[in-house]
Amino acid sequence: MLNVTCATRVLVATTPVDLRGSFNRLYSLVVDQLKGDPLSGHLFVFTNGRRNRVKVLYWDGSGLWVCAKRLEKGRFTWPVSESGQIDLRGEEFSALIHGLEVRSKKNWYRR
């Protein structure tokens, strides 16, 4: 189980990637696409083109973790960004990996 605190940064690649690779492939995607440091302790999240799979790359201080999730039905509601990446808060990340919507909506509250 990933422990996400308010100090943990979650970087999400908004463009789909080929998830057949593992540690080295995701490591290079973090460096090249997200411009991040894979050894920083932050979470780096990727999805495939059909958006039914997610992989997370995480450094725990002694080694890299690759965590994967596949939805049996439906798709992940993936955030959209022109820059190709987005930062999520811990609760947004939790909603994302549980298959909930993470897009912000205008006027969703009652006045």
DRENPA-3360 file (N, C-alpha, C; in nm, 2 decimals, always signed):
BEGIN
1 = MLNVTCAT = +0.08/-0.12/+0.00/+0.00/+0.00/+0.00/+0.09/+0.12/+0.00 ~ +0.06/+0.22/-0.09/+0.13/+0.34/-0.09/+0.08/+0.44/+0.02 ~ +0.17/+0.50/+0.09/+0.14/+0.59/+0.19/+0.16/+0.73/+0.13 ~ +0.05/+0.80/+0.11/+0.06/+0.93/+0.05/+0.02/+1.04/+0.16 ~ +0.12/+1.12/+0.19/+0.10/+1.23/+0.28/+0.08/+1.36/+0.21 ~ +0.06/+1.47/+0.29/+0.05/+1.60/+0.22/+0.18/+1.65/+0.17 ~ +0.29/+1.59/+0.22/+0.42/+1.62/+0.17/+0.46/+1.54/+0.04 ~ +0.39/+1.44/+0.01/+0.42/+1.36/-0.11/+0.36/+1.43/-0.23;
9 = RVLVATTP = +0.45/+1.44/-0.33/+0.41/+1.50/-0.46/+0.37/+1.39/-0.55 ~ +0.26/+1.41/-0.62/+0.21/+1.31/-0.71/+0.21/+1.37/-0.85 ~ +0.30/+1.32/-0.94/+0.31/+1.37/-1.08/+0.24/+1.27/-1.17 ~ +0.15/+1.32/-1.25/+0.07/+1.23/-1.34/+0.10/+1.27/-1.48 ~ +0.14/+1.17/-1.56/+0.16/+1.19/-1.71/+0.02/+1.19/-1.77 ~ -0.02/+1.30/-1.83/-0.15/+1.30/-1.89/-0.16/+1.24/-2.03 ~ -0.05/+1.22/-2.09/-0.06/+1.14/-2.22/-0.03/+1.00/-2.20 ~ -0.10/+0.91/-2.27/-0.08/+0.77/-2.25/+0.06/+0.72/-2.29;
17 = VDLRGSFN = +0.10/+0.62/-2.22/+0.23/+0.56/-2.25/+0.22/+0.41/-2.27 ~ +0.33/+0.35/-2.32/+0.33/+0.20/-2.34/+0.37/+0.14/-2.20 ~ +0.28/+0.07/-2.14/+0.31/+0.02/-2.00/+0.37/-0.12/-2.00 ~ +0.42/-0.17/-2.12/+0.48/-0.30/-2.12/+0.61/-0.30/-2.05 ~ +0.68/-0.18/-2.05/+0.81/-0.17/-1.98/+0.79/-0.17/-1.83 ~ +0.90/-0.19/-1.76/+0.89/-0.19/-1.62/+0.98/-0.08/-1.56 ~ +1.07/-0.11/-1.47/+1.15/-0.01/-1.40/+1.22/+0.09/-1.49 ~ +1.31/+0.04/-1.58/+1.39/+0.12/-1.66/+1.31/+0.21/-1.75;
25 = RLYSLVVD = +1.21/+0.15/-1.81/+1.12/+0.23/-1.90/+1.05/+0.34/-1.83 ~ +0.99/+0.31/-1.72/+0.92/+0.42/-1.64/+1.02/+0.52/-1.58 ~ +1.14/+0.47/-1.54/+1.24/+0.57/-1.50/+1.28/+0.67/-1.60 ~ +1.30/+0.62/-1.73/+1.33/+0.71/-1.84/+1.22/+0.80/-1.87 ~ +1.09/+0.76/-1.86/+0.98/+0.84/-1.88/+0.97/+0.96/-1.78 ~ +1.00/+0.93/-1.66/+1.00/+1.03/-1.55/+1.10/+1.14/-1.58 ~ +1.22/+1.09/-1.62/+1.33/+1.19/-1.65/+1.30/+1.27/-1.78 ~ +1.26/+1.20/-1.89/+1.24/+1.27/-2.02/+1.11/+1.34/-2.03;
33 = QLKGDPLS = +1.00/+1.28/-1.99/+0.86/+1.33/-2.01/+0.82/+1.42/-1.90 ~ +0.84/+1.38/-1.77/+0.79/+1.45/-1.66/+0.90/+1.55/-1.60 ~ +1.02/+1.54/-1.65/+1.13/+1.62/-1.60/+1.14/+1.61/-1.45 ~ +1.13/+1.49/-1.40/+1.14/+1.48/-1.25/+1.26/+1.39/-1.22 ~ +1.28/+1.37/-1.09/+1.38/+1.29/-1.03/+1.32/+1.16/-0.98 ~ +1.34/+1.05/-1.04/+1.27/+0.93/-0.99/+1.31/+0.88/-0.85 ~ +1.43/+0.94/-0.80/+1.48/+0.90/-0.67/+1.44/+1.00/-0.56 ~ +1.34/+1.08/-0.59/+1.30/+1.19/-0.50/+1.20/+1.15/-0.40;
41 = GHLFVFTN = +1.14/+1.03/-0.41/+1.03/+0.99/-0.32/+0.89/+1.03/-0.36 ~ +0.88/+1.10/-0.47/+0.75/+1.13/-0.52/+0.69/+1.02/-0.60 ~ +0.56/+1.02/-0.62/+0.49/+0.92/-0.70/+0.48/+0.97/-0.84 ~ +0.51/+0.88/-0.94/+0.49/+0.92/-1.08/+0.39/+0.82/-1.14 ~ +0.29/+0.87/-1.19/+0.17/+0.79/-1.24/+0.16/+0.79/-1.39 ~ +0.13/+0.67/-1.45/+0.12/+0.66/-1.59/+0.00/+0.57/-1.62 ~ -0.06/+0.59/-1.74/-0.17/+0.51/-1.79/-0.14/+0.47/-1.93 ~ -0.22/+0.37/-1.98/-0.21/+0.32/-2.12/-0.31/+0.39/-2.20;
49 = GRRNRVKV = -0.31/+0.36/-2.33/-0.40/+0.43/-2.42/-0.55/+0.40/-2.40 ~ -0.58/+0.28/-2.35/-0.72/+0.25/-2.33/-0.77/+0.30/-2.19 ~ -0.67/+0.35/-2.11/-0.70/+0.40/-1.98/-0.77/+0.30/-1.88 ~ -0.73/+0.18/-1.90/-0.78/+0.08/-1.80/-0.67/+0.02/-1.72 ~ -0.55/+0.07/-1.73/-0.44/+0.03/-1.65/-0.36/+0.15/-1.60 ~ -0.30/+0.14/-1.48/-0.22/+0.24/-1.42/-0.09/+0.18/-1.37 ~ +0.02/+0.25/-1.38/+0.14/+0.21/-1.31/+0.20/+0.33/-1.24 ~ +0.25/+0.30/-1.12/+0.31/+0.41/-1.04/+0.45/+0.37/-1.01;
57 = LYWDGSGL = +0.54/+0.46/-1.03/+0.68/+0.44/-0.99/+0.71/+0.52/-0.87 ~ +0.78/+0.46/-0.77/+0.80/+0.52/-0.64/+0.93/+0.47/-0.58 ~ +1.01/+0.56/-0.53/+1.13/+0.53/-0.46/+1.11/+0.54/-0.31 ~ +1.14/+0.43/-0.24/+1.11/+0.43/-0.09/+1.24/+0.45/-0.01 ~ +1.35/+0.49/-0.07/+1.47/+0.51/+0.00/+1.57/+0.40/-0.02 ~ +1.53/+0.28/-0.05/+1.62/+0.17/-0.07/+1.61/+0.11/-0.21 ~ +1.50/+0.14/-0.28/+1.48/+0.08/-0.41/+1.35/+0.13/-0.47 ~ +1.34/+0.10/-0.60/+1.22/+0.15/-0.67/+1.10/+0.04/-0.66;
65 = WVCAKRLE = +0.98/+0.10/-0.65/+0.86/+0.02/-0.66/+0.79/+0.05/-0.79 ~ +0.73/-0.05/-0.85/+0.64/-0.03/-0.96/+0.51/-0.10/-0.92 ~ +0.41/-0.02/-0.90/+0.28/-0.07/-0.86/+0.19/-0.06/-0.98 ~ +0.10/-0.16/-1.00/+0.02/-0.16/-1.12/-0.13/-0.19/-1.08 ~ -0.22/-0.14/-1.15/-0.36/-0.17/-1.13/-0.43/-0.18/-1.26 ~ -0.52/-0.28/-1.28/-0.60/-0.30/-1.40/-0.74/-0.30/-1.36 ~ -0.82/-0.22/-1.43/-0.96/-0.22/-1.40/-1.03/-0.33/-1.49 ~ -1.11/-0.41/-1.43/-1.18/-0.52/-1.50/-1.29/-0.46/-1.59;
73 = KGRFTWPV = -1.36/-0.35/-1.54/-1.46/-0.29/-1.62/-1.44/-0.14/-1.62 ~ -1.47/-0.07/-1.73/-1.46/+0.07/-1.73/-1.32/+0.12/-1.75 ~ -1.31/+0.26/-1.74/-1.18/+0.32/-1.76/-1.15/+0.42/-1.65 ~ -1.03/+0.46/-1.63/-0.99/+0.56/-1.54/-1.03/+0.70/-1.60 ~ -1.08/+0.79/-1.52/-1.11/+0.92/-1.57/-0.98/+1.00/-1.55 ~ -0.91/+1.02/-1.66/-0.77/+1.08/-1.66/-0.77/+1.23/-1.67 ~ -0.69/+1.30/-1.59/-0.68/+1.44/-1.60/-0.63/+1.49/-1.73 ~ -0.66/+1.61/-1.77/-0.62/+1.66/-1.90/-0.53/+1.78/-1.87;
81 = SESGQIDL = -0.42/+1.79/-1.95/-0.33/+1.91/-1.94/-0.25/+1.93/-2.07 ~ -0.23/+2.05/-2.11/-0.16/+2.08/-2.23/-0.01/+2.05/-2.21 ~ +0.04/+2.06/-2.09/+0.18/+2.04/-2.07/+0.22/+1.90/-2.06 ~ +0.13/+1.81/-2.06/+0.16/+1.66/-2.06/+0.18/+1.61/-1.92 ~ +0.16/+1.69/-1.82/+0.17/+1.64/-1.68/+0.09/+1.73/-1.59 ~ +0.05/+1.67/-1.48/-0.02/+1.75/-1.38/+0.01/+1.70/-1.24 ~ +0.01/+1.79/-1.14/+0.03/+1.75/-1.00/-0.11/+1.73/-0.94 ~ -0.11/+1.62/-0.86/-0.24/+1.59/-0.78/-0.21/+1.59/-0.63;
89 = RGEEFSAL = -0.31/+1.63/-0.56/-0.30/+1.62/-0.41/-0.33/+1.47/-0.38 ~ -0.30/+1.43/-0.26/-0.31/+1.29/-0.21/-0.45/+1.24/-0.23 ~ -0.56/+1.32/-0.19/-0.69/+1.27/-0.21/-0.74/+1.26/-0.35 ~ -0.68/+1.35/-0.44/-0.71/+1.33/-0.58/-0.65/+1.21/-0.64 ~ -0.53/+1.18/-0.59/-0.46/+1.05/-0.64/-0.54/+0.93/-0.59 ~ -0.59/+0.93/-0.47/-0.67/+0.82/-0.41/-0.79/+0.80/-0.50 ~ -0.86/+0.91/-0.53/-0.98/+0.90/-0.61/-0.95/+0.85/-0.75 ~ -0.84/+0.89/-0.81/-0.80/+0.85/-0.94/-0.78/+0.70/-0.94;
97 = IHGLEVRS = -0.70/+0.64/-0.85/-0.67/+0.50/-0.85/-0.79/+0.41/-0.81 ~ -0.89/+0.47/-0.75/-1.01/+0.40/-0.72/-1.12/+0.41/-0.83 ~ -1.08/+0.48/-0.94/-1.17/+0.49/-1.05/-1.27/+0.60/-1.05 ~ -1.25/+0.70/-0.96/-1.34/+0.81/-0.95/-1.29/+0.93/-1.03 ~ -1.38/+1.02/-1.05/-1.35/+1.14/-1.14/-1.26/+1.24/-1.06 ~ -1.16/+1.29/-1.13/-1.07/+1.39/-1.06/-1.07/+1.52/-1.14 ~ -1.16/+1.54/-1.22/-1.17/+1.67/-1.29/-1.24/+1.77/-1.21 ~ -1.19/+1.89/-1.21/-1.26/+2.00/-1.13/-1.38/+2.05/-1.22;
105 = KKNWYRR = -1.49/+2.08/-1.15/-1.61/+2.12/-1.22/-1.64/+2.26/-1.18 ~ -1.69/+2.34/-1.27/-1.73/+2.48/-1.23/-1.87/+2.47/-1.17 ~ -1.89/+2.55/-1.07/-2.03/+2.57/-1.01/-2.08/+2.44/-0.96 ~ -2.00/+2.35/-0.90/-2.05/+2.22/-0.85/-2.12/+2.24/-0.72 ~ -2.10/+2.35/-0.65/-2.16/+2.37/-0.52/-2.28/+2.46/-0.52 ~ -2.36/+2.44/-0.42/-2.48/+2.53/-0.41/-2.45/+2.66/-0.35 ~ -2.51/+2.76/-0.40/-2.49/+2.90/-0.34/-2.60/+2.93/-0.24;
% end
